[in-house]
């Protein structure tokens, strides 16, 4: 049996880009090639090939502004054409089980989508929680209260969880739901003992809006105000940050003479930006709010202290074993 090949990074970028384009078309957006090129970090020629060749069978309309899907075609695309697009996008690697209802939801704007997709679409193994996904998908669509255990050591069941959307963020599926009035996210892989109640709930419009507008998995309270965060990006990383939007609502303020970049982002919680800032150490630091940078410094010092203690223990063990 021939071993299965791992997918190449270039293919992952293609999937990410084409899913993004399909999503925008499905929402009725007019696509401007130059803006797409900047968003996905590719050349204008690449985007034009996507729209004119890969999406040719969708009969896109062109205008002075850009490309759009004809209103008459929304929800009426031929099954063979959609099947070809599923193959191109490799959507079967995104959903636990890809079937016709998922396809109809993707292409018909009249159907309210129970999912949101953010960030990278790198491959994972979604089939590990296929049954949980299908049950939650039904609960979101039918607005049914659910209960489950969360985490490997959890004994107490959460009995009144109100599901709003299934959210795929950086290749991981989450449930965005309220519990005791608080908006939270739950990783599907940590959910067990799921029960979908016959009881229904009435979604709160402000919470539904907050989930839809969020660009990550961290939510503040429904009354929370987004925090404006200023970042300094050093010259070696500035060019990449200018080409790609790496954080929610990222806006460049100015480019300094030394090539560094000052920009702002908006976040409801420190954890919404912290993983990205940590990844770009030492090239990125938080200017304001200052306490966010201080909190990150404390966590880094704790990590280094823990690493040193671990190294000392390893050294003692090695000496004692001689």
Beta strands, then each sheet from edge to edge (+ up, - down):
strand 1: 61-62
strand 2: 67-68
strand 3: 115-118
strand 4: 144-150
strand 5: 158-169
strand 6: 172-179
strand 7: 182-187
strand 8: 191-200
strand 9: 227-233
strand 10: 251-255
strand 11: 261-267
strand 12: 284-288
sheet 1: 1+ 2-
sheet 2: 3+ 5+ 4- 8+
sheet 3: 3+ 5+ 6- 7+
sheet 4: 10+ 11- 9+ 12-
end
